[in-house]
């Protein structure tokens, strides 16, 4: 992160601007996704997972443009916090937003937002507070949040899409999964993590083997996780393995 000349050293204004741009980018994608769904170009399952895949990367990649202020991470969590509040209010029936529910849930039941979708936002808040990435990258920079976000977004997102599309080689531990879905989880996690490292300026050679090991184990955890808990179990195992 670095101060952008346009803001004349006003780090708070710079960070708030990044928050607004992030929210706008995510909302625009949700709107485009909703149009695709209404035109029936893709199934609801696929469009819902596209949001899952894209939201976290948009959020974390915008960290590059935040200031170097110590308050940056506390301003950055405004984004997932607002979504968490929205999911909670809609899920409890306090707020009504039927189009949003249809876009974000499988069943169309607002209460569904109180489970996996809300967990996703809460995990984003926690990872930001604990592992916000400062740039330019130094020897003390920690990519754990980046790896966790990419594994959760690309890995778990594509696992669900492929797993539902390829109706064979199924297996069940706590919930039904498939070998093609698990392979998509592994490949998506690895490629997403490597992409994130490149964008932030981490050395691929320093983390190449580490990411392979983490993604293999995260894939196993995703495969055996009870239904709607993988938004918690995947980032949790990534954090634990990163420290190990």
SEGUSE-911111 format. One record per residue (C-alpha): chain; x, y, z; residue number from 1. Coordinates in Angstrom, 1 decimal, m for minus. Example, Ala and Ser with C-alpha at 12.3 -4.5 7.8 and 13.67 -1.06 7.14 Angstrom:
2
+-----+--------+--------+--------+-----+
! mol !      u !      v !      w ! seq !
+-----+--------+--------+--------+-----+
!   A !   12.3 !   m4.5 !    7.8 !   1 !
!   A !   13.7 !   m1.1 !    7.1 !   2 !
+-----+--------+--------+--------+-----+
//
This chain:
244
+-----+--------+--------+--------+-----+
! mol !      u !      v !      w ! seq !
+-----+--------+--------+--------+-----+
!   A !    0.0 !    0.0 !    0.0 !   1 !
!   A !    1.1 !    3.5 !   m0.6 !   2 !
!   A !   m0.3 !    7.0 !   m0.6 !   3 !
!   A !   m1.8 !    8.0 !   m3.9 !   4 !
!   A !   m0.8 !   11.5 !   m4.9 !   5 !
!   A !   m4.3 !   12.5 !   m5.8 !   6 !
!   A !   m5.4 !   12.4 !   m2.1 !   7 !
!   A !   m2.6 !   14.7 !   m1.0 !   8 !
!   A !   m1.7 !   12.6 !    2.0 !   9 !
!   A !   m5.2 !   12.2 !    3.3 !  10 !
!   A !   m5.0 !    8.5 !    4.0 !  11 !
!   A !   m8.5 !    8.2 !    5.5 !  12 !
!   A !  m10.0 !    9.7 !    2.3 !  13 !
!   A !   m7.9 !    7.4 !    0.2 !  14 !
!   A !   m9.0 !    4.3 !    2.2 !  15 !
!   A !  m12.7 !    5.3 !    2.2 !  16 !
!   A !  m12.5 !    5.8 !   m1.5 !  17 !
!   A !  m11.2 !    2.3 !   m1.9 !  18 !
!   A !  m14.1 !    1.0 !    0.2 !  19 !
!   A !  m16.6 !    2.8 !   m2.0 !  20 !
!   A !  m15.0 !    1.5 !   m5.2 !  21 !
!   A !  m14.9 !   m2.0 !   m3.8 !  22 !
!   A !  m18.6 !   m2.0 !   m2.9 !  23 !
!   A !  m19.5 !   m0.5 !   m6.3 !  24 !
!   A !  m17.5 !   m3.1 !   m8.1 !  25 !
!   A !  m19.1 !   m6.0 !   m6.2 !  26 !
!   A !  m22.6 !   m4.5 !   m6.6 !  27 !
!   A !  m22.1 !   m4.0 !  m10.4 !  28 !
!   A !  m21.0 !   m7.7 !  m10.6 !  29 !
!   A !  m24.1 !   m8.8 !   m8.7 !  30 !
!   A !  m26.3 !   m6.7 !  m11.0 !  31 !
!   A !  m24.7 !   m8.2 !  m14.1 !  32 !
!   A !  m25.0 !  m11.7 !  m12.6 !  33 !
!   A !  m28.7 !  m11.1 !  m11.9 !  34 !
!   A !  m29.3 !  m10.1 !  m15.5 !  35 !
!   A !  m27.6 !  m13.3 !  m16.7 !  36 !
!   A !  m29.8 !  m15.3 !  m14.3 !  37 !
!   A !  m33.0 !  m13.6 !  m15.5 !  38 !
!   A !  m32.1 !  m14.2 !  m19.1 !  39 !
!   A !  m31.5 !  m17.8 !  m18.1 !  40 !
!   A !  m28.1 !  m17.8 !  m19.8 !  41 !
!   A !  m26.8 !  m19.7 !  m16.7 !  42 !
!   A !  m28.5 !  m21.6 !  m13.9 !  43 !
!   A !  m29.1 !  m20.0 !  m10.5 !  44 !
!   A !  m26.5 !  m22.3 !   m9.0 !  45 !
!   A !  m23.8 !  m21.1 !  m11.3 !  46 !
!   A !  m24.6 !  m17.4 !  m11.1 !  47 !
!   A !  m24.7 !  m17.7 !   m7.3 !  48 !
!   A !  m21.3 !  m19.3 !   m7.2 !  49 !
!   A !  m19.9 !  m16.7 !   m9.6 !  50 !
!   A !  m20.6 !  m14.2 !   m6.8 !  51 !
!   A !  m18.9 !  m16.5 !   m4.3 !  52 !
!   A !  m15.9 !  m16.7 !   m6.7 !  53 !
!   A !  m15.5 !  m13.0 !   m7.5 !  54 !
!   A !  m16.5 !  m11.1 !   m4.4 !  55 !
!   A !  m13.5 !  m12.0 !   m2.2 !  56 !
!   A !  m10.9 !  m11.5 !   m4.9 !  57 !
!   A !  m12.3 !   m8.0 !   m5.7 !  58 !
!   A !  m12.2 !   m7.2 !   m2.0 !  59 !
!   A !   m8.7 !   m8.5 !   m1.3 !  60 !
!   A !   m7.1 !   m7.2 !   m4.6 !  61 !
!   A !   m8.2 !   m3.7 !   m3.7 !  62 !
!   A !   m6.0 !   m3.8 !   m0.7 !  63 !
!   A !   m3.1 !   m2.9 !   m3.0 !  64 !
!   A !   m4.6 !    0.6 !   m3.4 !  65 !
!   A !   m5.1 !    1.3 !    0.3 !  66 !
!   A !   m2.8 !    3.7 !    2.2 !  67 !
!   A !    0.0 !    2.6 !    4.5 !  68 !
!   A !   m1.9 !    3.9 !    7.5 !  69 !
!   A !   m2.3 !    1.7 !   10.5 !  70 !
!   A !   m6.1 !    2.3 !   10.3 !  71 !
!   A !   m6.4 !    0.9 !    6.8 !  72 !
!   A !   m7.5 !   m2.6 !    7.8 !  73 !
!   A !  m10.2 !   m1.2 !   10.1 !  74 !
!   A !  m11.5 !    0.9 !    7.3 !  75 !
!   A !  m11.3 !   m2.1 !    4.8 !  76 !
!   A !  m13.5 !   m4.3 !    7.0 !  77 !
!   A !  m16.4 !   m1.8 !    6.3 !  78 !
!   A !  m17.0 !   m3.8 !    3.1 !  79 !
!   A !  m17.6 !   m7.3 !    4.5 !  80 !
!   A !  m19.2 !   m5.8 !    7.6 !  81 !
!   A !  m21.9 !   m4.0 !    5.5 !  82 !
!   A !  m22.6 !   m7.2 !    3.6 !  83 !
!   A !  m22.8 !   m9.2 !    6.9 !  84 !
!   A !  m25.3 !   m6.7 !    8.3 !  85 !
!   A !  m27.3 !   m6.9 !    5.1 !  86 !
!   A !  m27.3 !  m10.7 !    5.1 !  87 !
!   A !  m28.4 !  m10.7 !    8.8 !  88 !
!   A !  m31.2 !   m8.2 !    8.4 !  89 !
!   A !  m32.6 !   m9.9 !    5.3 !  90 !
!   A !  m32.2 !  m13.4 !    6.9 !  91 !
!   A !  m34.1 !  m12.3 !   10.0 !  92 !
!   A !  m36.9 !  m10.7 !    7.9 !  93 !
!   A !  m36.1 !   m7.2 !    9.1 !  94 !
!   A !  m35.2 !   m6.1 !    5.6 !  95 !
!   A !  m36.9 !   m7.2 !    2.4 !  96 !
!   A !  m35.0 !   m7.6 !   m0.8 !  97 !
!   A !  m36.4 !  m10.4 !   m2.9 !  98 !
!   A !  m34.2 !  m10.0 !   m5.9 !  99 !
!   A !  m31.1 !  m10.1 !   m3.7 ! 100 !
!   A !  m32.4 !  m13.2 !   m1.9 ! 101 !
!   A !  m33.0 !  m15.0 !   m5.3 ! 102 !
!   A !  m29.5 !  m14.1 !   m6.4 ! 103 !
!   A !  m27.7 !  m15.0 !   m3.2 ! 104 !
!   A !  m29.5 !  m18.2 !   m2.1 ! 105 !
!   A !  m30.1 !  m21.6 !   m3.5 ! 106 !
!   A !  m33.7 !  m22.1 !   m2.2 ! 107 !
!   A !  m35.0 !  m18.5 !   m2.3 ! 108 !
!   A !  m35.5 !  m18.7 !    1.5 ! 109 !
!   A !  m34.1 !  m15.5 !    3.1 ! 110 !
!   A !  m33.0 !  m17.5 !    6.2 ! 111 !
!   A !  m30.4 !  m19.3 !    4.0 ! 112 !
!   A !  m28.4 !  m16.1 !    4.1 ! 113 !
!   A !  m27.8 !  m16.6 !    7.8 ! 114 !
!   A !  m25.7 !  m19.7 !    7.1 ! 115 !
!   A !  m23.0 !  m20.1 !    4.5 ! 116 !
!   A !  m23.4 !  m16.7 !    3.0 ! 117 !
!   A !  m23.1 !  m14.9 !    6.4 ! 118 !
!   A !  m20.1 !  m17.1 !    7.4 ! 119 !
!   A !  m18.4 !  m16.0 !    4.2 ! 120 !
!   A !  m18.6 !  m12.3 !    5.2 ! 121 !
!   A !  m17.6 !  m13.0 !    8.8 ! 122 !
!   A !  m14.5 !  m14.9 !    7.7 ! 123 !
!   A !  m13.6 !  m12.0 !    5.4 ! 124 !
!   A !  m13.7 !   m9.7 !    8.4 ! 125 !
!   A !  m11.6 !  m11.9 !   10.7 ! 126 !
!   A !   m9.0 !  m12.6 !    8.0 ! 127 !
!   A !   m8.7 !   m8.9 !    7.3 ! 128 !
!   A !   m8.2 !   m8.0 !   11.0 ! 129 !
!   A !   m5.6 !  m10.7 !   11.5 ! 130 !
!   A !   m3.7 !  m10.8 !    8.2 ! 131 !
!   A !   m4.2 !   m7.6 !    6.3 ! 132 !
!   A !   m1.4 !   m7.4 !    3.7 ! 133 !
!   A !    0.8 !   m4.4 !    3.6 ! 134 !
!   A !    2.5 !   m3.4 !    0.3 ! 135 !
!   A !    5.1 !   m3.1 !   m1.0 ! 136 !
!   A !    5.9 !   m6.6 !    0.2 ! 137 !
!   A !    8.6 !   m7.1 !    2.7 ! 138 !
!   A !   10.1 !  m10.1 !    4.5 ! 139 !
!   A !    7.5 !   m9.6 !    7.2 ! 140 !
!   A !    4.6 !   m9.7 !    4.9 ! 141 !
!   A !    2.2 !  m12.6 !    5.5 ! 142 !
!   A !    0.2 !  m14.0 !    2.5 ! 143 !
!   A !   m2.1 !  m16.2 !    4.7 ! 144 !
!   A !   m5.2 !  m14.1 !    4.1 ! 145 !
!   A !   m4.5 !  m14.1 !    0.4 ! 146 !
!   A !   m4.2 !  m17.9 !    0.2 ! 147 !
!   A !   m7.3 !  m18.3 !    2.4 ! 148 !
!   A !   m9.4 !  m16.0 !    0.3 ! 149 !
!   A !   m8.3 !  m17.6 !   m3.0 ! 150 !
!   A !   m8.8 !  m21.1 !   m1.7 ! 151 !
!   A !  m12.3 !  m20.2 !   m0.4 ! 152 !
!   A !  m13.3 !  m18.2 !   m3.5 ! 153 !
!   A !  m11.8 !  m20.0 !   m6.5 ! 154 !
!   A !  m11.3 !  m23.4 !   m5.0 ! 155 !
!   A !  m14.7 !  m23.9 !   m3.2 ! 156 !
!   A !  m16.5 !  m21.9 !   m5.9 ! 157 !
!   A !  m15.4 !  m24.0 !   m8.8 ! 158 !
!   A !  m15.7 !  m27.2 !   m6.8 ! 159 !
!   A !  m19.4 !  m26.6 !   m6.4 ! 160 !
!   A !  m20.0 !  m25.7 !  m10.0 ! 161 !
!   A !  m18.1 !  m28.7 !  m11.4 ! 162 !
!   A !  m19.4 !  m31.0 !   m8.8 ! 163 !
!   A !  m23.0 !  m30.2 !   m9.7 ! 164 !
!   A !  m22.3 !  m30.3 !  m13.4 ! 165 !
!   A !  m20.6 !  m33.6 !  m13.6 ! 166 !
!   A !  m23.0 !  m36.1 !  m12.1 ! 167 !
!   A !  m20.7 !  m39.0 !  m11.6 ! 168 !
!   A !  m17.9 !  m40.3 !   m9.3 ! 169 !
!   A !  m19.9 !  m39.2 !   m6.2 ! 170 !
!   A !  m18.9 !  m40.0 !   m2.6 ! 171 !
!   A !  m20.3 !  m39.0 !    0.8 ! 172 !
!   A !  m18.8 !  m38.4 !    4.2 ! 173 !
!   A !  m21.0 !  m35.7 !    5.9 ! 174 !
!   A !  m22.4 !  m34.4 !    2.6 ! 175 !
!   A !  m22.3 !  m35.6 !   m1.0 ! 176 !
!   A !  m19.3 !  m34.5 !   m3.0 ! 177 !
!   A !  m17.6 !  m35.7 !   m6.3 ! 178 !
!   A !  m14.1 !  m36.4 !   m7.5 ! 179 !
!   A !  m14.4 !  m33.9 !  m10.4 ! 180 !
!   A !  m15.6 !  m31.3 !   m7.9 ! 181 !
!   A !  m12.7 !  m32.0 !   m5.6 ! 182 !
!   A !  m10.2 !  m31.8 !   m8.5 ! 183 !
!   A !  m11.7 !  m28.4 !   m9.4 ! 184 !
!   A !  m11.3 !  m27.4 !   m5.8 ! 185 !
!   A !   m7.6 !  m28.3 !   m5.9 ! 186 !
!   A !   m6.8 !  m26.7 !   m9.3 ! 187 !
!   A !   m8.8 !  m23.6 !   m8.5 ! 188 !
!   A !   m7.2 !  m23.1 !   m5.1 ! 189 !
!   A !   m3.6 !  m23.5 !   m6.5 ! 190 !
!   A !   m4.1 !  m21.3 !   m9.5 ! 191 !
!   A !   m6.0 !  m18.7 !   m7.5 ! 192 !
!   A !   m3.3 !  m18.6 !   m4.8 ! 193 !
!   A !   m0.5 !  m18.3 !   m7.3 ! 194 !
!   A !   m2.4 !  m15.5 !   m9.1 ! 195 !
!   A !   m2.8 !  m13.6 !   m5.8 ! 196 !
!   A !    0.9 !  m13.9 !   m4.9 ! 197 !
!   A !    1.8 !  m12.5 !   m8.3 ! 198 !
!   A !   m0.6 !   m9.5 !   m8.0 ! 199 !
!   A !    0.7 !   m8.6 !   m4.5 ! 200 !
!   A !    4.4 !   m9.1 !   m5.5 ! 201 !
!   A !    5.2 !  m12.2 !   m3.3 ! 202 !
!   A !    7.9 !  m14.6 !   m4.6 ! 203 !
!   A !    6.3 !  m17.7 !   m6.1 ! 204 !
!   A !    9.4 !  m19.7 !   m5.4 ! 205 !
!   A !    9.2 !  m19.0 !   m1.7 ! 206 !
!   A !    5.6 !  m20.2 !   m1.4 ! 207 !
!   A !    5.3 !  m22.7 !   m4.3 ! 208 !
!   A !    5.5 !  m26.0 !   m2.2 ! 209 !
!   A !    3.7 !  m24.5 !    0.7 ! 210 !
!   A !    0.7 !  m23.6 !   m1.4 ! 211 !
!   A !    0.6 !  m27.1 !   m3.0 ! 212 !
!   A !    0.5 !  m28.8 !    0.4 ! 213 !
!   A !   m2.1 !  m26.4 !    1.8 ! 214 !
!   A !   m4.4 !  m26.7 !   m1.2 ! 215 !
!   A !   m4.2 !  m30.5 !   m1.2 ! 216 !
!   A !   m5.2 !  m30.6 !    2.5 ! 217 !
!   A !   m7.8 !  m27.9 !    2.1 ! 218 !
!   A !   m9.3 !  m30.0 !   m0.7 ! 219 !
!   A !   m9.6 !  m33.0 !    1.6 ! 220 !
!   A !  m11.2 !  m30.8 !    4.3 ! 221 !
!   A !  m13.7 !  m29.4 !    1.8 ! 222 !
!   A !  m14.6 !  m32.9 !    0.7 ! 223 !
!   A !  m15.4 !  m34.1 !    4.2 ! 224 !
!   A !  m16.9 !  m30.9 !    5.7 ! 225 !
!   A !  m20.5 !  m31.0 !    6.8 ! 226 !
!   A !  m23.0 !  m29.1 !    4.5 ! 227 !
!   A !  m22.6 !  m25.3 !    4.6 ! 228 !
!   A !  m19.6 !  m25.3 !    6.9 ! 229 !
!   A !  m16.8 !  m25.2 !    4.3 ! 230 !
!   A !  m16.8 !  m21.4 !    4.4 ! 231 !
!   A !  m15.4 !  m21.8 !    7.9 ! 232 !
!   A !  m13.4 !  m25.0 !    7.7 ! 233 !
!   A !  m11.5 !  m24.1 !    4.6 ! 234 !
!   A !  m10.0 !  m20.8 !    5.7 ! 235 !
!   A !   m9.5 !  m22.2 !    9.2 ! 236 !
!   A !   m7.3 !  m25.1 !    7.9 ! 237 !
!   A !   m5.4 !  m22.7 !    5.6 ! 238 !
!   A !   m4.6 !  m20.4 !    8.6 ! 239 !
!   A !   m3.5 !  m23.3 !   10.7 ! 240 !
!   A !   m1.4 !  m24.9 !    8.0 ! 241 !
!   A !    0.2 !  m21.6 !    7.1 ! 242 !
!   A !    1.6 !  m21.3 !   10.6 ! 243 !
!   A !    2.7 !  m24.9 !   10.7 ! 244 !
+-----+--------+--------+--------+-----+
//
